[in-house]
């Protein structure tokens, strides 16, 4: 009886370990990331959305709580991240910076633009 219980416990433990990936692997596979240096262009979508072009064929849409129309597009615009990487999902730690005088716009969400639909304003 003890052997059966021990065998069941061992199989249960192995099954639990095999079915869960480490948190770092889950985060990496579910997020789409890029570095700020890879951004090749910005465009205005609407009052709270800005489109970013990354490389030749990737686009992202950033959501900000501030009115993006107030961002002065005649001056250089930069994107800054506390971690150095910008990933889809929550925009915590990501800021758009630009204008004269310079202003900071906190980003609340980052999504990948659908590949089959061009982002408005591109």
C-alpha contacts under 8 A as a table, 3 or more apart, distances in Angstrom:
res1	aa1	res2	aa2	distance
1	X	4	X	5.23
1	X	5	X	6.39
2	X	5	X	5.14
2	X	6	X	6.05
3	X	6	X	5.05
3	X	7	X	5.99
4	X	7	X	5.07
4	X	8	X	6.13
5	X	8	X	5.14
5	X	9	X	6.11
6	X	9	X	5.08
6	X	10	X	6.15
7	X	10	X	5.12
7	X	11	X	6.17
8	X	11	X	5.16
8	X	12	X	6.03
9	X	12	X	5.07
9	X	13	X	6.15
10	X	13	X	5.11
10	X	14	X	6.21
11	X	14	X	5.13
11	X	15	X	6.08
12	X	15	X	5.13
12	X	16	X	6.18
13	X	16	X	5.16
13	X	17	X	6.28
14	X	17	X	5.17
14	X	18	X	6.10
15	X	18	X	5.18
15	X	19	X	6.17
16	X	19	X	5.45
16	X	20	X	6.70
17	X	20	X	5.86
18	X	21	X	7.56
21	X	25	X	6.36
21	X	26	X	6.47
22	X	25	X	5.46
22	X	26	X	6.51
23	X	26	X	5.08
23	X	27	X	6.15
24	X	27	X	5.24
24	X	28	X	6.18
25	X	28	X	5.19
25	X	29	X	6.20
26	X	29	X	5.44
26	X	30	X	6.17
27	X	30	X	5.34
27	X	31	X	6.09
28	X	31	X	5.54
28	X	32	X	7.76
29	X	32	X	7.75
31	X	87	X	6.06
31	X	88	X	5.70
31	X	89	X	7.39
32	X	87	X	5.47
32	X	88	X	5.50
32	X	112	X	7.72
33	X	85	X	6.41
33	X	86	X	5.40
33	X	87	X	4.05
33	X	88	X	6.44
34	X	38	X	6.78
34	X	54	X	7.79
34	X	85	X	5.72
34	X	86	X	5.37
34	X	87	X	6.49
35	X	38	X	5.54
35	X	39	X	7.50
35	X	84	X	6.28
35	X	85	X	4.79
35	X	86	X	5.91
36	X	39	X	5.67
36	X	79	X	6.07
36	X	80	X	6.72
36	X	81	X	7.60
36	X	84	X	7.15
36	X	85	X	6.94
36	X	86	X	6.98
38	X	54	X	5.59
38	X	55	X	6.34
39	X	42	X	7.94
39	X	52	X	6.64
39	X	53	X	5.79
39	X	54	X	4.48
39	X	55	X	6.70
40	X	52	X	7.52
40	X	53	X	5.45
40	X	54	X	5.46
40	X	55	X	6.12
41	X	52	X	5.76
41	X	53	X	5.06
41	X	54	X	7.28
42	X	50	X	6.93
42	X	51	X	5.66
42	X	52	X	4.70
42	X	53	X	6.37
42	X	77	X	8.00
43	X	50	X	5.85
43	X	51	X	5.14
43	X	52	X	6.62
43	X	121	X	5.81
43	X	122	X	5.98
44	X	47	X	7.95
44	X	49	X	6.78
44	X	50	X	4.89
44	X	51	X	6.29
44	X	68	X	7.33
44	X	69	X	7.50
44	X	121	X	5.97
45	X	48	X	7.78
45	X	49	X	5.35
45	X	50	X	5.32
45	X	51	X	6.34
45	X	119	X	7.68
45	X	120	X	5.73
45	X	121	X	5.55
46	X	49	X	5.28
46	X	50	X	7.13
46	X	68	X	7.22
46	X	69	X	7.40
47	X	66	X	7.97
47	X	67	X	5.05
47	X	68	X	5.00
47	X	69	X	5.52
48	X	63	X	5.54
48	X	64	X	5.21
48	X	65	X	6.37
48	X	66	X	6.57
48	X	67	X	5.57
48	X	68	X	5.40
48	X	69	X	7.97
49	X	61	X	6.35
49	X	62	X	5.49
49	X	63	X	4.68
49	X	64	X	6.41
49	X	68	X	6.79
50	X	61	X	5.63
50	X	62	X	5.20
50	X	63	X	6.69
50	X	68	X	7.19
51	X	59	X	6.79
51	X	60	X	5.67
51	X	61	X	4.52
51	X	62	X	6.31
51	X	119	X	6.95
51	X	121	X	7.79
51	X	122	X	7.47
52	X	59	X	5.51
52	X	60	X	5.14
52	X	61	X	6.27
52	X	62	X	7.60
53	X	56	X	7.50
53	X	57	X	7.57
53	X	58	X	5.95
53	X	59	X	4.59
53	X	60	X	6.62
54	X	57	X	7.01
54	X	58	X	5.18
54	X	59	X	5.93
54	X	60	X	7.75
55	X	58	X	6.17
58	X	112	X	7.81
58	X	113	X	7.70
58	X	115	X	7.57
59	X	112	X	6.15
59	X	113	X	5.31
59	X	114	X	7.93
59	X	115	X	7.87
59	X	119	X	7.55
60	X	110	X	6.82
60	X	111	X	5.61
60	X	112	X	4.36
60	X	113	X	4.94
61	X	110	X	5.82
61	X	111	X	5.37
61	X	112	X	6.28
61	X	113	X	6.11
62	X	91	X	7.99
62	X	107	X	6.45
62	X	108	X	7.56
62	X	109	X	5.84
62	X	110	X	4.68
62	X	111	X	6.67
63	X	107	X	5.70
63	X	108	X	5.60
63	X	109	X	5.10
63	X	110	X	6.44
64	X	67	X	7.35
64	X	68	X	7.20
64	X	105	X	6.64
64	X	106	X	5.98
64	X	107	X	4.58
64	X	108	X	5.45
64	X	109	X	7.28
65	X	105	X	7.76
65	X	106	X	7.07
65	X	107	X	7.14
65	X	108	X	6.85
66	X	105	X	6.40
66	X	106	X	7.66
67	X	70	X	5.77
67	X	71	X	7.64
68	X	71	X	5.27
69	X	72	X	7.71
71	X	98	X	6.49
71	X	99	X	5.93
71	X	103	X	7.75
72	X	75	X	6.10
72	X	98	X	6.46
72	X	99	X	4.38
72	X	100	X	6.97
73	X	76	X	7.09
73	X	77	X	7.14
73	X	98	X	7.72
73	X	99	X	6.97
74	X	99	X	7.58
75	X	98	X	6.63
75	X	99	X	5.64
75	X	100	X	7.20
76	X	98	X	6.05
76	X	99	X	7.22
77	X	96	X	7.03
77	X	97	X	5.68
77	X	98	X	4.52
77	X	99	X	7.26
78	X	96	X	5.80
78	X	97	X	5.12
78	X	98	X	6.37
79	X	94	X	7.16
79	X	95	X	5.73
79	X	96	X	4.58
79	X	97	X	6.10
80	X	84	X	7.41
80	X	94	X	5.65
80	X	95	X	5.23
80	X	96	X	6.43
80	X	97	X	7.51
81	X	84	X	5.09
81	X	85	X	6.28
81	X	86	X	6.35
81	X	93	X	5.62
81	X	94	X	4.44
81	X	95	X	6.50
82	X	85	X	7.86
82	X	93	X	5.21
82	X	94	X	6.59
83	X	86	X	7.73
83	X	93	X	7.67
86	X	91	X	7.98
86	X	94	X	7.12
87	X	91	X	7.72
87	X	110	X	7.01
88	X	91	X	7.52
88	X	109	X	7.37
88	X	110	X	4.71
88	X	111	X	5.11
88	X	112	X	6.72
89	X	109	X	5.67
89	X	110	X	5.21
89	X	111	X	6.31
90	X	108	X	6.01
90	X	109	X	4.71
90	X	110	X	6.35
91	X	94	X	5.46
91	X	106	X	7.89
91	X	107	X	5.02
91	X	108	X	4.50
91	X	109	X	4.48
91	X	110	X	5.79
92	X	106	X	7.88
92	X	107	X	6.73
92	X	108	X	6.23
92	X	109	X	7.79
93	X	106	X	7.69
93	X	107	X	7.68
94	X	106	X	6.28
94	X	107	X	5.54
95	X	104	X	6.30
95	X	105	X	5.43
95	X	106	X	4.53
95	X	107	X	5.52
96	X	104	X	5.80
96	X	105	X	4.99
96	X	106	X	6.46
96	X	107	X	7.11
97	X	102	X	6.78
97	X	103	X	5.72
97	X	104	X	4.62
97	X	105	X	6.25
98	X	101	X	7.97
98	X	102	X	5.13
98	X	103	X	5.60
98	X	104	X	6.82
99	X	102	X	4.60
99	X	103	X	6.05
100	X	103	X	7.54
107	X	110	X	7.58
113	X	117	X	7.63
113	X	118	X	7.86
113	X	119	X	6.73
114	X	117	X	5.54
114	X	118	X	7.47
115	X	118	X	7.02
118	X	122	X	7.23
119	X	122	X	5.80
